[in-house]
């Protein structure tokens, strides 16, 4: 018996289960292929979102620090009165 396509061990994209299939196979069963296509994620990759979030967060943090410095300068409370609610 000769297989036309070489079967290789793969991991199902949907459930992560190992199965034997062709090099192109992505899912262990057709039903998982259907499930995956139904719940297709529009986002290309979560890592990109994290990087974007980090960049935005850095900008916000810088602005926040600037405002804190400004508040510090504007603060007129006399020294020697420690803040109880640190
Ligand atoms: Zn599967």
PDB file of the backbone (N, CA, C, O) and the ligand in Angstrom, with CONECT records:
HET     ZN  A 101       1
ATOM      1  N   UNK A   1       0.836  -1.208   0.000  1.00  0.00           N
ATOM      2  CA  UNK A   1       0.000   0.000   0.000  1.00  0.00           C
ATOM      3  C   UNK A   1       0.870   1.257   0.000  1.00  0.00           C
ATOM      4  O   UNK A   1       1.771   1.407   0.825  1.00  0.00           O
ATOM      5  N   UNK A   2       0.588   2.128  -0.916  1.00  0.00           N
ATOM      6  CA  UNK A   2       1.395   3.335  -1.039  1.00  0.00           C
ATOM      7  C   UNK A   2       0.514   4.565  -0.846  1.00  0.00           C
ATOM      8  O   UNK A   2      -0.491   4.746  -1.534  1.00  0.00           O
ATOM      9  N   UNK A   3       0.895   5.361   0.059  1.00  0.00           N
ATOM     10  CA  UNK A   3       0.128   6.591   0.273  1.00  0.00           C
ATOM     11  C   UNK A   3       0.609   7.651  -0.702  1.00  0.00           C
ATOM     12  O   UNK A   3       1.807   7.818  -0.926  1.00  0.00           O
ATOM     13  N   UNK A   4      -0.334   8.351  -1.265  1.00  0.00           N
ATOM     14  CA  UNK A   4       0.032   9.379  -2.227  1.00  0.00           C
ATOM     15  C   UNK A   4       0.760  10.530  -1.525  1.00  0.00           C
ATOM     16  O   UNK A   4       1.760  11.059  -2.011  1.00  0.00           O
ATOM     17  N   UNK A   5       0.216  10.889  -0.369  1.00  0.00           N
ATOM     18  CA  UNK A   5       0.839  11.958   0.394  1.00  0.00           C
ATOM     19  C   UNK A   5       1.485  11.367   1.638  1.00  0.00           C
ATOM     20  O   UNK A   5       0.932  10.483   2.292  1.00  0.00           O
ATOM     21  N   UNK A   6       2.622  11.857   1.933  1.00  0.00           N
ATOM     22  CA  UNK A   6       3.309  11.365   3.122  1.00  0.00           C
ATOM     23  C   UNK A   6       2.586  11.874   4.361  1.00  0.00           C
ATOM     24  O   UNK A   6       2.333  13.070   4.511  1.00  0.00           O
ATOM     25  N   UNK A   7       2.266  10.949   5.231  1.00  0.00           N
ATOM     26  CA  UNK A   7       1.568  11.357   6.460  1.00  0.00           C
ATOM     27  C   UNK A   7       2.598  11.697   7.533  1.00  0.00           C
ATOM     28  O   UNK A   7       3.582  10.989   7.749  1.00  0.00           O
ATOM     29  N   UNK A   8       2.322  12.797   8.179  1.00  0.00           N
ATOM     30  CA  UNK A   8       3.237  13.231   9.229  1.00  0.00           C
ATOM     31  C   UNK A   8       2.457  13.462  10.518  1.00  0.00           C
ATOM     32  O   UNK A   8       1.237  13.629  10.506  1.00  0.00           O
ATOM     33  N   UNK A   9       3.164  13.469  11.590  1.00  0.00           N
ATOM     34  CA  UNK A   9       2.522  13.736  12.877  1.00  0.00           C
ATOM     35  C   UNK A   9       2.322  15.228  13.026  1.00  0.00           C
ATOM     36  O   UNK A   9       3.271  16.004  12.921  1.00  0.00           O
ATOM     37  N   UNK A  10       1.082  15.630  13.272  1.00  0.00           N
ATOM     38  CA  UNK A  10       0.788  17.055  13.383  1.00  0.00           C
ATOM     39  C   UNK A  10      -0.062  17.347  14.608  1.00  0.00           C
ATOM     40  O   UNK A  10      -0.609  16.443  15.240  1.00  0.00           O
ATOM     41  N   UNK A  11      -0.159  18.607  14.921  1.00  0.00           N
ATOM     42  CA  UNK A  11      -1.005  19.013  16.037  1.00  0.00           C
ATOM     43  C   UNK A  11      -2.215  19.764  15.486  1.00  0.00           C
ATOM     44  O   UNK A  11      -2.087  20.661  14.653  1.00  0.00           O
ATOM     45  N   UNK A  12      -3.371  19.379  15.967  1.00  0.00           N
ATOM     46  CA  UNK A  12      -4.596  20.028  15.511  1.00  0.00           C
ATOM     47  C   UNK A  12      -4.593  21.489  15.969  1.00  0.00           C
ATOM     48  O   UNK A  12      -4.359  21.791  17.139  1.00  0.00           O
ATOM     49  N   UNK A  13      -4.852  22.371  15.033  1.00  0.00           N
ATOM     50  CA  UNK A  13      -4.861  23.803  15.339  1.00  0.00           C
ATOM     51  C   UNK A  13      -5.995  24.143  16.295  1.00  0.00           C
ATOM     52  O   UNK A  13      -5.908  25.082  17.085  1.00  0.00           O
ATOM     53  N   UNK A  14      -7.061  23.353  16.201  1.00  0.00           N
ATOM     54  CA  UNK A  14      -8.243  23.647  17.004  1.00  0.00           C
ATOM     55  C   UNK A  14      -8.135  23.115  18.425  1.00  0.00           C
ATOM     56  O   UNK A  14      -8.338  23.854  19.389  1.00  0.00           O
ATOM     57  N   UNK A  15      -7.814  21.828  18.553  1.00  0.00           N
ATOM     58  CA  UNK A  15      -7.843  21.223  19.888  1.00  0.00           C
ATOM     59  C   UNK A  15      -6.453  20.868  20.407  1.00  0.00           C
ATOM     60  O   UNK A  15      -6.312  20.486  21.568  1.00  0.00           O
ATOM     61  N   UNK A  16      -5.429  20.986  19.572  1.00  0.00           N
ATOM     62  CA  UNK A  16      -4.081  20.703  20.025  1.00  0.00           C
ATOM     63  C   UNK A  16      -3.750  19.231  20.093  1.00  0.00           C
ATOM     64  O   UNK A  16      -2.668  18.848  20.539  1.00  0.00           O
ATOM     65  N   UNK A  17      -4.667  18.418  19.657  1.00  0.00           N
ATOM     66  CA  UNK A  17      -4.462  16.974  19.699  1.00  0.00           C
ATOM     67  C   UNK A  17      -3.553  16.539  18.568  1.00  0.00           C
ATOM     68  O   UNK A  17      -3.628  17.066  17.458  1.00  0.00           O
ATOM     69  N   UNK A  18      -2.689  15.571  18.857  1.00  0.00           N
ATOM     70  CA  UNK A  18      -1.789  15.073  17.842  1.00  0.00           C
ATOM     71  C   UNK A  18      -2.526  14.105  16.931  1.00  0.00           C
ATOM     72  O   UNK A  18      -3.324  13.284  17.384  1.00  0.00           O
ATOM     73  N   UNK A  19      -2.248  14.216  15.654  1.00  0.00           N
ATOM     74  CA  UNK A  19      -2.881  13.311  14.699  1.00  0.00           C
ATOM     75  C   UNK A  19      -1.973  13.125  13.500  1.00  0.00           C
ATOM     76  O   UNK A  19      -1.008  13.862  13.298  1.00  0.00           O
ATOM     77  N   UNK A  20      -2.313  12.111  12.707  1.00  0.00           N
ATOM     78  CA  UNK A  20      -1.529  11.853  11.512  1.00  0.00           C
ATOM     79  C   UNK A  20      -2.251  12.401  10.300  1.00  0.00           C
ATOM     80  O   UNK A  20      -3.423  12.106  10.069  1.00  0.00           O
ATOM     81  N   UNK A  21      -1.548  13.188   9.545  1.00  0.00           N
ATOM     82  CA  UNK A  21      -2.171  13.757   8.359  1.00  0.00           C
ATOM     83  C   UNK A  21      -1.120  14.210   7.376  1.00  0.00           C
ATOM     84  O   UNK A  21       0.079  14.015   7.580  1.00  0.00           O
ATOM     85  N   UNK A  22      -1.590  14.817   6.304  1.00  0.00           N
ATOM     86  CA  UNK A  22      -0.643  15.325   5.318  1.00  0.00           C
ATOM     87  C   UNK A  22       0.022  16.585   5.878  1.00  0.00           C
ATOM     88  O   UNK A  22      -0.381  17.119   6.911  1.00  0.00           O
ATOM     89  N   UNK A  23       1.032  17.031   5.174  1.00  0.00           N
ATOM     90  CA  UNK A  23       1.757  18.212   5.642  1.00  0.00           C
ATOM     91  C   UNK A  23       0.849  19.435   5.730  1.00  0.00           C
ATOM     92  O   UNK A  23       1.052  20.328   6.552  1.00  0.00           O
ATOM     93  N   UNK A  24      -0.148  19.448   4.868  1.00  0.00           N
ATOM     94  CA  UNK A  24      -1.034  20.609   4.846  1.00  0.00           C
ATOM     95  C   UNK A  24      -2.131  20.530   5.894  1.00  0.00           C
ATOM     96  O   UNK A  24      -2.763  21.536   6.214  1.00  0.00           O
ATOM     97  N   UNK A  25      -2.354  19.358   6.418  1.00  0.00           N
ATOM     98  CA  UNK A  25      -3.468  19.182   7.352  1.00  0.00           C
ATOM     99  C   UNK A  25      -3.299  20.061   8.584  1.00  0.00           C
ATOM    100  O   UNK A  25      -2.222  20.146   9.176  1.00  0.00           O
ATOM    101  N   UNK A  26      -4.395  20.707   8.947  1.00  0.00           N
ATOM    102  CA  UNK A  26      -4.345  21.585  10.116  1.00  0.00           C
ATOM    103  C   UNK A  26      -5.193  21.044  11.262  1.00  0.00           C
ATOM    104  O   UNK A  26      -4.945  21.350  12.428  1.00  0.00           O
ATOM    105  N   UNK A  27      -6.184  20.248  10.922  1.00  0.00           N
ATOM    106  CA  UNK A  27      -7.117  19.782  11.945  1.00  0.00           C
ATOM    107  C   UNK A  27      -7.200  18.262  11.963  1.00  0.00           C
ATOM    108  O   UNK A  27      -7.035  17.604  10.936  1.00  0.00           O
ATOM    109  N   UNK A  28      -7.457  17.721  13.138  1.00  0.00           N
ATOM    110  CA  UNK A  28      -7.512  16.274  13.294  1.00  0.00           C
ATOM    111  C   UNK A  28      -8.777  15.713  12.668  1.00  0.00           C
ATOM    112  O   UNK A  28      -8.827  14.532  12.324  1.00  0.00           O
ATOM    113  N   UNK A  29      -9.790  16.536  12.519  1.00  0.00           N
ATOM    114  CA  UNK A  29     -11.029  16.064  11.914  1.00  0.00           C
ATOM    115  C   UNK A  29     -11.710  17.203  11.171  1.00  0.00           C
ATOM    116  O   UNK A  29     -11.485  18.369  11.498  1.00  0.00           O
ATOM    117  N   UNK A  30     -12.531  16.892  10.185  1.00  0.00           N
ATOM    118  CA  UNK A  30     -13.227  17.944   9.427  1.00  0.00           C
ATOM    119  C   UNK A  30     -14.100  18.819  10.318  1.00  0.00           C
ATOM    120  O   UNK A  30     -14.255  20.013  10.065  1.00  0.00           O
ATOM    121  N   UNK A  31     -14.663  18.226  11.354  1.00  0.00           N
ATOM    122  CA  UNK A  31     -15.537  19.019  12.229  1.00  0.00           C
ATOM    123  C   UNK A  31     -14.748  20.114  12.943  1.00  0.00           C
ATOM    124  O   UNK A  31     -15.260  21.207  13.186  1.00  0.00           O
ATOM    125  N   UNK A  32     -13.513  19.808  13.271  1.00  0.00           N
ATOM    126  CA  UNK A  32     -12.687  20.828  13.927  1.00  0.00           C
ATOM    127  C   UNK A  32     -12.326  21.935  12.945  1.00  0.00           C
ATOM    128  O   UNK A  32     -12.199  23.099  13.327  1.00  0.00           O
ATOM    129  N   UNK A  33     -12.165  21.571  11.704  1.00  0.00           N
ATOM    130  CA  UNK A  33     -11.902  22.573  10.669  1.00  0.00           C
ATOM    131  C   UNK A  33     -13.077  23.532  10.561  1.00  0.00           C
ATOM    132  O   UNK A  33     -12.902  24.742  10.419  1.00  0.00           O
ATOM    133  N   UNK A  34     -14.296  22.959  10.633  1.00  0.00           N
ATOM    134  CA  UNK A  34     -15.506  23.773  10.561  1.00  0.00           C
ATOM    135  C   UNK A  34     -15.609  24.678  11.784  1.00  0.00           C
ATOM    136  O   UNK A  34     -15.900  25.869  11.673  1.00  0.00           O
ATOM    137  N   UNK A  35     -15.367  24.093  12.939  1.00  0.00           N
ATOM    138  CA  UNK A  35     -15.448  24.868  14.181  1.00  0.00           C
ATOM    139  C   UNK A  35     -14.461  26.030  14.158  1.00  0.00           C
ATOM    140  O   UNK A  35     -14.790  27.145  14.563  1.00  0.00           O
ATOM    141  N   UNK A  36     -13.256  25.758  13.685  1.00  0.00           N
ATOM    142  CA  UNK A  36     -12.219  26.791  13.665  1.00  0.00           C
ATOM    143  C   UNK A  36     -12.578  27.906  12.687  1.00  0.00           C
ATOM    144  O   UNK A  36     -12.372  29.085  12.974  1.00  0.00           O
ATOM    145  N   UNK A  37     -13.112  27.525  11.541  1.00  0.00           N
ATOM    146  CA  UNK A  37     -13.453  28.554  10.547  1.00  0.00           C
ATOM    147  C   UNK A  37     -14.628  29.391  11.018  1.00  0.00           C
ATOM    148  O   UNK A  37     -14.750  30.562  10.658  1.00  0.00           O
ATOM    149  N   UNK A  38     -15.502  28.784  11.832  1.00  0.00           N
ATOM    150  CA  UNK A  38     -16.638  29.545  12.365  1.00  0.00           C
ATOM    151  C   UNK A  38     -16.166  30.576  13.372  1.00  0.00           C
ATOM    152  O   UNK A  38     -16.657  31.704  13.422  1.00  0.00           O
ATOM    153  N   UNK A  39     -15.200  30.153  14.172  1.00  0.00           N
ATOM    154  CA  UNK A  39     -14.741  31.041  15.238  1.00  0.00           C
ATOM    155  C   UNK A  39     -13.427  31.687  14.835  1.00  0.00           C
ATOM    156  O   UNK A  39     -12.518  31.831  15.653  1.00  0.00           O
ATOM    157  N   UNK A  40     -13.333  32.069  13.585  1.00  0.00           N
ATOM    158  CA  UNK A  40     -12.104  32.646  13.085  1.00  0.00           C
ATOM    159  C   UNK A  40     -11.821  33.981  13.768  1.00  0.00           C
ATOM    160  O   UNK A  40     -12.696  34.836  13.903  1.00  0.00           O
ATOM    161  N   UNK A  41     -10.618  34.121  14.176  1.00  0.00           N
ATOM    162  CA  UNK A  41     -10.236  35.348  14.870  1.00  0.00           C
ATOM    163  C   UNK A  41      -9.774  36.402  13.872  1.00  0.00           C
ATOM    164  O   UNK A  41      -8.844  36.156  13.104  1.00  0.00           O
ATOM    165  N   UNK A  42     -10.399  37.557  13.871  1.00  0.00           N
ATOM    166  CA  UNK A  42     -10.012  38.617  12.938  1.00  0.00           C
ATOM    167  C   UNK A  42      -8.649  39.208  13.256  1.00  0.00           C
ATOM    168  O   UNK A  42      -7.990  39.770  12.381  1.00  0.00           O
ATOM    169  N   UNK A  43      -8.234  39.084  14.490  1.00  0.00           N
ATOM    170  CA  UNK A  43      -6.930  39.635  14.859  1.00  0.00           C
ATOM    171  C   UNK A  43      -5.815  38.761  14.297  1.00  0.00           C
ATOM    172  O   UNK A  43      -5.871  37.536  14.410  1.00  0.00           O
ATOM    173  N   UNK A  44      -4.799  39.381  13.689  1.00  0.00           N
ATOM    174  CA  UNK A  44      -3.722  38.605  13.097  1.00  0.00           C
ATOM    175  C   UNK A  44      -2.916  37.836  14.131  1.00  0.00           C
ATOM    176  O   UNK A  44      -2.656  36.644  13.964  1.00  0.00           O
ATOM    177  N   UNK A  45      -2.529  38.505  15.182  1.00  0.00           N
ATOM    178  CA  UNK A  45      -1.749  37.827  16.213  1.00  0.00           C
ATOM    179  C   UNK A  45      -1.876  38.594  17.519  1.00  0.00           C
ATOM    180  O   UNK A  45      -1.842  39.824  17.523  1.00  0.00           O
ATOM    181  N   UNK A  46      -2.022  37.881  18.618  1.00  0.00           N
ATOM    182  CA  UNK A  46      -2.163  38.558  19.901  1.00  0.00           C
ATOM    183  C   UNK A  46      -0.918  39.318  20.312  1.00  0.00           C
ATOM    184  O   UNK A  46      -1.000  40.305  21.043  1.00  0.00           O
ATOM    185  N   UNK A  47       0.242  38.858  19.842  1.00  0.00           N
ATOM    186  CA  UNK A  47       1.487  39.520  20.232  1.00  0.00           C
ATOM    187  C   UNK A  47       1.525  40.962  19.729  1.00  0.00           C
ATOM    188  O   UNK A  47       2.040  41.856  20.401  1.00  0.00           O
ATOM    189  N   UNK A  48       0.974  41.167  18.546  1.00  0.00           N
ATOM    190  CA  UNK A  48       0.947  42.511  17.990  1.00  0.00           C
ATOM    191  C   UNK A  48       0.135  43.438  18.874  1.00  0.00           C
ATOM    192  O   UNK A  48       0.505  44.591  19.092  1.00  0.00           O
ATOM    193  N   UNK A  49      -0.985  42.918  19.382  1.00  0.00           N
ATOM    194  CA  UNK A  49      -1.830  43.726  20.251  1.00  0.00           C
ATOM    195  C   UNK A  49      -1.097  44.075  21.538  1.00  0.00           C
ATOM    196  O   UNK A  49      -1.223  45.187  22.049  1.00  0.00           O
ATOM    197  N   UNK A  50      -0.348  43.143  22.047  1.00  0.00           N
ATOM    198  CA  UNK A  50       0.396  43.385  23.286  1.00  0.00           C
ATOM    199  C   UNK A  50       1.430  44.484  23.071  1.00  0.00           C
ATOM    200  O   UNK A  50       1.604  45.367  23.910  1.00  0.00           O
ATOM    201  N   UNK A  51       2.112  44.410  21.931  1.00  0.00           N
ATOM    202  CA  UNK A  51       3.120  45.434  21.634  1.00  0.00           C
ATOM    203  C   UNK A  51       2.482  46.807  21.485  1.00  0.00           C
ATOM    204  O   UNK A  51       3.006  47.820  21.949  1.00  0.00           O
ATOM    205  N   UNK A  52       1.341  46.805  20.825  1.00  0.00           N
ATOM    206  CA  UNK A  52       0.628  48.062  20.635  1.00  0.00           C
ATOM    207  C   UNK A  52       0.191  48.614  21.993  1.00  0.00           C
ATOM    208  O   UNK A  52       0.321  49.804  22.278  1.00  0.00           O
ATOM    209  N   UNK A  53      -0.329  47.705  22.814  1.00  0.00           N
ATOM    210  CA  UNK A  53      -0.772  48.113  24.139  1.00  0.00           C
ATOM    211  C   UNK A  53       0.399  48.645  24.955  1.00  0.00           C
ATOM    212  O   UNK A  53       0.264  49.639  25.669  1.00  0.00           O
ATOM    213  N   UNK A  54       1.541  47.986  24.848  1.00  0.00           N
ATOM    214  CA  UNK A  54       2.717  48.424  25.600  1.00  0.00           C
ATOM    215  C   UNK A  54       3.154  49.818  25.165  1.00  0.00           C
ATOM    216  O   UNK A  54       3.520  50.654  25.991  1.00  0.00           O
ATOM    217  N   UNK A  55       3.111  50.052  23.872  1.00  0.00           N
ATOM    218  CA  UNK A  55       3.502  51.364  23.344  1.00  0.00           C
ATOM    219  C   UNK A  55       2.554  52.438  23.858  1.00  0.00           C
ATOM    220  O   UNK A  55       2.979  53.509  24.293  1.00  0.00           O
ATOM    221  N   UNK A  56       1.268  52.132  23.800  1.00  0.00           N
ATOM    222  CA  UNK A  56       0.285  53.096  24.288  1.00  0.00           C
ATOM    223  C   UNK A  56       0.458  53.315  25.785  1.00  0.00           C
ATOM    224  O   UNK A  56       0.344  54.434  26.287  1.00  0.00           O
ATOM    225  N   UNK A  57       0.731  52.239  26.472  1.00  0.00           N
ATOM    226  CA  UNK A  57       0.900  52.318  27.915  1.00  0.00           C
ATOM    227  C   UNK A  57       2.117  53.166  28.281  1.00  0.00           C
ATOM    228  O   UNK A  57       2.090  53.924  29.251  1.00  0.00           O
ATOM    229  N   UNK A  58       3.174  53.029  27.499  1.00  0.00           N
ATOM    230  CA  UNK A  58       4.391  53.808  27.750  1.00  0.00           C
ATOM    231  C   UNK A  58       4.115  55.293  27.584  1.00  0.00           C
ATOM    232  O   UNK A  58       4.590  56.115  28.368  1.00  0.00           O
ATOM    233  N   UNK A  59       3.348  55.631  26.563  1.00  0.00           N
ATOM    234  CA  UNK A  59       3.001  57.034  26.315  1.00  0.00           C
ATOM    235  C   UNK A  59       2.175  57.572  27.474  1.00  0.00           C
ATOM    236  O   UNK A  59       2.415  58.672  27.971  1.00  0.00           O
ATOM    237  N   UNK A  60       1.193  56.769  27.895  1.00  0.00           N
ATOM    238  CA  UNK A  60       0.329  57.201  28.994  1.00  0.00           C
ATOM    239  C   UNK A  60       1.121  57.350  30.289  1.00  0.00           C
ATOM    240  O   UNK A  60       0.886  58.265  31.078  1.00  0.00           O
ATOM    241  N   UNK A  61       2.059  56.435  30.491  1.00  0.00           N
ATOM    242  CA  UNK A  61       2.861  56.488  31.710  1.00  0.00           C
ATOM    243  C   UNK A  61       3.738  57.735  31.728  1.00  0.00           C
ATOM    244  O   UNK A  61       3.883  58.391  32.760  1.00  0.00           O
ATOM    245  N   UNK A  62       4.321  58.053  30.574  1.00  0.00           N
ATOM    246  CA  UNK A  62       5.168  59.247  30.471  1.00  0.00           C
ATOM    247  C   UNK A  62       4.352  60.498  30.764  1.00  0.00           C
ATOM    248  O   UNK A  62       4.798  61.408  31.462  1.00  0.00           O
ATOM    249  N   UNK A  63       3.146  60.515  30.211  1.00  0.00           N
ATOM    250  CA  UNK A  63       2.277  61.661  30.434  1.00  0.00           C
ATOM    251  C   UNK A  63       1.875  61.733  31.901  1.00  0.00           C
ATOM    252  O   UNK A  63       1.805  62.811  32.490  1.00  0.00           O
ATOM    253  N   UNK A  64       1.618  60.595  32.463  1.00  0.00           N
ATOM    254  CA  UNK A  64       1.230  60.533  33.870  1.00  0.00           C
ATOM    255  C   UNK A  64       2.351  61.056  34.772  1.00  0.00           C
ATOM    256  O   UNK A  64       2.105  61.787  35.731  1.00  0.00           O
ATOM    257  N   UNK A  65       3.580  60.668  34.448  1.00  0.00           N
ATOM    258  CA  UNK A  65       4.730  61.138  35.215  1.00  0.00           C
ATOM    259  C   UNK A  65       4.877  62.649  35.111  1.00  0.00           C
ATOM    260  O   UNK A  65       5.196  63.335  36.081  1.00  0.00           O
ATOM    261  N   UNK A  66       4.638  63.136  33.916  1.00  0.00           N
ATOM    262  CA  UNK A  66       4.741  64.575  33.699  1.00  0.00           C
ATOM    263  C   UNK A  66       3.707  65.308  34.562  1.00  0.00           C
ATOM    264  O   UNK A  66       4.004  66.326  35.186  1.00  0.00           O
ATOM    265  N   UNK A  67       2.505  64.770  34.578  1.00  0.00           N
ATOM    266  CA  UNK A  67       1.443  65.384  35.368  1.00  0.00           C
ATOM    267  C   UNK A  67       1.753  65.315  36.862  1.00  0.00           C
ATOM    268  O   UNK A  67       1.488  66.254  37.613  1.00  0.00           O
ATOM    269  N   UNK A  68       2.318  64.187  37.273  1.00  0.00           N
ATOM    270  CA  UNK A  68       2.669  64.035  38.685  1.00  0.00           C
ATOM    271  C   UNK A  68       3.722  65.055  39.097  1.00  0.00           C
ATOM    272  O   UNK A  68       3.666  65.621  40.189  1.00  0.00           O
ATOM    273  N   UNK A  69       4.689  65.282  38.199  1.00  0.00           N
ATOM    274  CA  UNK A  69       5.722  66.283  38.473  1.00  0.00           C
ATOM    275  C   UNK A  69       5.107  67.669  38.572  1.00  0.00           C
ATOM    276  O   UNK A  69       5.474  68.483  39.420  1.00  0.00           O
ATOM    277  N   UNK A  70       4.164  67.906  37.681  1.00  0.00           N
ATOM    278  CA  UNK A  70       3.472  69.188  37.662  1.00  0.00           C
ATOM    279  C   UNK A  70       2.706  69.385  38.965  1.00  0.00           C
ATOM    280  O   UNK A  70       2.739  70.461  39.562  1.00  0.00           O
ATOM    281  N   UNK A  71       2.023  68.343  39.393  1.00  0.00           N
ATOM    282  CA  UNK A  71       1.257  68.402  40.644  1.00  0.00           C
ATOM    283  C   UNK A  71       2.196  68.648  41.808  1.00  0.00           C
ATOM    284  O   UNK A  71       1.890  69.396  42.737  1.00  0.00           O
ATOM    285  N   UNK A  72       3.356  67.993  41.733  1.00  0.00           N
ATOM    286  CA  UNK A  72       4.337  68.161  42.790  1.00  0.00           C
ATOM    287  C   UNK A  72       4.789  69.609  42.884  1.00  0.00           C
ATOM    288  O   UNK A  72       4.962  70.144  43.979  1.00  0.00           O
ATOM    289  N   UNK A  73       4.979  70.236  41.736  1.00  0.00           N
ATOM    290  CA  UNK A  73       5.420  71.619  41.697  1.00  0.00           C
ATOM    291  C   UNK A  73       4.319  72.554  42.186  1.00  0.00           C
ATOM    292  O   UNK A  73       4.571  73.544  42.874  1.00  0.00           O
ATOM    293  N   UNK A  74       3.111  72.212  41.812  1.00  0.00           N
ATOM    294  CA  UNK A  74       1.983  73.079  42.151  1.00  0.00           C
ATOM    295  C   UNK A  74       1.539  72.918  43.600  1.00  0.00           C
ATOM    296  O   UNK A  74       0.866  73.779  44.166  1.00  0.00           O
ATOM    297  N   UNK A  75       1.933  71.802  44.175  1.00  0.00           N
ATOM    298  CA  UNK A  75       1.494  71.527  45.539  1.00  0.00           C
ATOM    299  C   UNK A  75       1.999  72.610  46.490  1.00  0.00           C
ATOM    300  O   UNK A  75       3.186  72.934  46.526  1.00  0.00           O
ATOM    301  N   UNK A  76       1.069  73.148  47.247  1.00  0.00           N
ATOM    302  CA  UNK A  76       1.447  74.261  48.126  1.00  0.00           C
ATOM    303  C   UNK A  76       1.399  73.871  49.595  1.00  0.00           C
ATOM    304  O   UNK A  76       1.641  74.698  50.474  1.00  0.00           O
ATOM    305  N   UNK A  77       1.089  72.624  49.853  1.00  0.00           N
ATOM    306  CA  UNK A  77       1.011  72.192  51.245  1.00  0.00           C
ATOM    307  C   UNK A  77       2.386  72.328  51.904  1.00  0.00           C
ATOM    308  O   UNK A  77       3.405  71.949  51.326  1.00  0.00           O
ATOM    309  N   UNK A  78       2.394  72.856  53.083  1.00  0.00           N
ATOM    310  CA  UNK A  78       3.676  73.052  53.775  1.00  0.00           C
ATOM    311  C   UNK A  78       4.347  71.732  54.116  1.00  0.00           C
ATOM    312  O   UNK A  78       3.693  70.709  54.320  1.00  0.00           O
ATOM    313  N   UNK A  79       5.649  71.785  54.170  1.00  0.00           N
ATOM    314  CA  UNK A  79       6.394  70.579  54.489  1.00  0.00           C
ATOM    315  C   UNK A  79       6.288  70.273  55.974  1.00  0.00           C
ATOM    316  O   UNK A  79       6.035  71.155  56.794  1.00  0.00           O
ATOM    317  N   UNK A  80       6.483  69.031  56.290  1.00  0.00           N
ATOM    318  CA  UNK A  80       6.398  68.636  57.701  1.00  0.00           C
ATOM    319  C   UNK A  80       5.064  68.044  58.051  1.00  0.00           C
ATOM    320  O   UNK A  80       4.823  67.678  59.201  1.00  0.00           O
ATOM    321  N   UNK A  81       4.161  67.943  57.037  1.00  0.00           N
ATOM    322  CA  UNK A  81       2.872  67.300  57.288  1.00  0.00           C
ATOM    323  C   UNK A  81       2.780  66.070  56.389  1.00  0.00           C
ATOM    324  O   UNK A  81       2.324  66.133  55.247  1.00  0.00           O
ATOM    325  N   UNK A  82       3.226  64.966  56.943  1.00  0.00           N
ATOM    326  CA  UNK A  82       3.241  63.739  56.131  1.00  0.00           C
ATOM    327  C   UNK A  82       1.826  63.259  55.740  1.00  0.00           C
ATOM    328  O   UNK A  82       0.854  63.384  56.485  1.00  0.00           O
ATOM    329  N   UNK A  83       1.790  62.727  54.570  1.00  0.00           N
ATOM    330  CA  UNK A  83       0.522  62.222  54.083  1.00  0.00           C
ATOM    331  C   UNK A  83       0.223  60.874  54.744  1.00  0.00           C
ATOM    332  O   UNK A  83       1.011  59.933  54.646  1.00  0.00           O
ATOM    333  N   UNK A  84      -0.903  60.799  55.405  1.00  0.00           N
ATOM    334  CA  UNK A  84      -1.236  59.578  56.142  1.00  0.00           C
ATOM    335  C   UNK A  84      -1.640  58.454  55.174  1.00  0.00           C
ATOM    336  O   UNK A  84      -1.308  57.285  55.372  1.00  0.00           O
ATOM    337  N   UNK A  85      -2.329  58.831  54.178  1.00  0.00           N
ATOM    338  CA  UNK A  85      -2.754  57.794  53.218  1.00  0.00           C
ATOM    339  C   UNK A  85      -1.759  57.735  52.071  1.00  0.00           C
ATOM    340  O   UNK A  85      -1.928  58.368  51.028  1.00  0.00           O
ATOM    341  N   UNK A  86      -0.720  56.954  52.305  1.00  0.00           N
ATOM    342  CA  UNK A  86       0.331  56.862  51.313  1.00  0.00           C
ATOM    343  C   UNK A  86      -0.194  56.197  50.139  1.00  0.00           C
ATOM    344  O   UNK A  86       0.529  56.009  49.161  1.00  0.00           O
TER     345      UNK A  86
HETATM  346 ZN    ZN A 101      -8.907  18.643  16.666  1.00  0.00          ZN
END
